[in-house]
Every structure is written in C-alpha cells, then in structure tokens.
Amino acid sequence: MMTLVFYTGVATTLAGLAGIAWFFRRARRLRETDSDDATVPAELRALVVLNMAAVGVAFIGLAITVIGLILAP
C-alpha cells in the first residue's frame, strides 16, 4: 500500500517539475518576443500563477513521497 503512495508522490512531483519547465519555456519566449507594454504585465501575472501552482504541486508530491517512505515497512 505504501508503495502506491510512494509512486503517487513521485508522479505528482514529476508533474510539478514539468510545470516548472513549462514556466521557464513561457518566460523565455516572453522575454525573446517583442511585446507591447500592455500585454507584458498580463503575461507576467499568468506566469506567476503558473509558477506558484507548479511549485505547490511539486511540494505536495515530495511530501507524499516522504510520507510513503516513512510509513513503508
């Protein structure tokens, strides 16, 4: 049973890391493009939300992984 908890945590952590990679790709694309001053703040707000969500998912995944490791016999 704890093996399932462990692997669920690993999968959740990997999903969070994929979100962080997606954040970096979008931020680099925003930096390289010529955007007008009106769209950049809106894009940055969206990127902040994406970053916080990805970090939160990765953190929850790591916590689930640690719980699975601690409770494993």
N, C-alpha and C positions, 0 to 999 in steps of 0.2 A: 504494500500500500504506500509506503513512504518513497518507494522508487518512483511511483507515479507522481507523487508530489514533487520530487526532485526534478524529474524531467519536465513537468509542467512549469516549474520555475525557470529551468534553462530555456525552454521555448519562449516564455514571456520575456526573459532577459534579452534573448536574441531579437525578439520583435522590437523591444525598446532601442537596441543598438541599431537596428535597421532604420528606425525613425530618426535617430540622431544622424545617421549617414544621409538620409533624405534631407534633413535640415541643412547640413553642410552643402549639399549639392544645390539646393534652392538659394542659399545665401551667396554662394559663389556666383551663380547665374545672375542674381540680382546685382551683385557688385560689378560684374562684367558688362551688363547691358546699359545702354543709355536710356535711363528712365527719367521722366519729368519729376519735378519736386512734389507733385500732388500724389503720385502713386507710391513713392518710396515709403512714406510713413505707414501707409496701409499695409504694404507688403511686410514691413518690419514687425508690425503688430501681429500679423498672421504667423510670422516666423517665431516670434516669442512664444505664442501659444503652442505651436508645434514642438518647439524645443522643450518647454516645460512638460508637455504631455509625454514626450519620448523619454525624458529623464525620469519622470514619475513611473512609467511602465517598466523601465529598466530597474529602478529601485525596488519596485514591488516584486519583480521577478527574482532579483537577488535575495530578497527577504524570504520568498517562498523556497528558494533553493537552500538557503541556510536552515530553514525550519525542517525541510526534508532531510538534510544531513544530520541535524541534531537528533531528530526523532527516529532515525533509522537504527535498527538493532545492530 
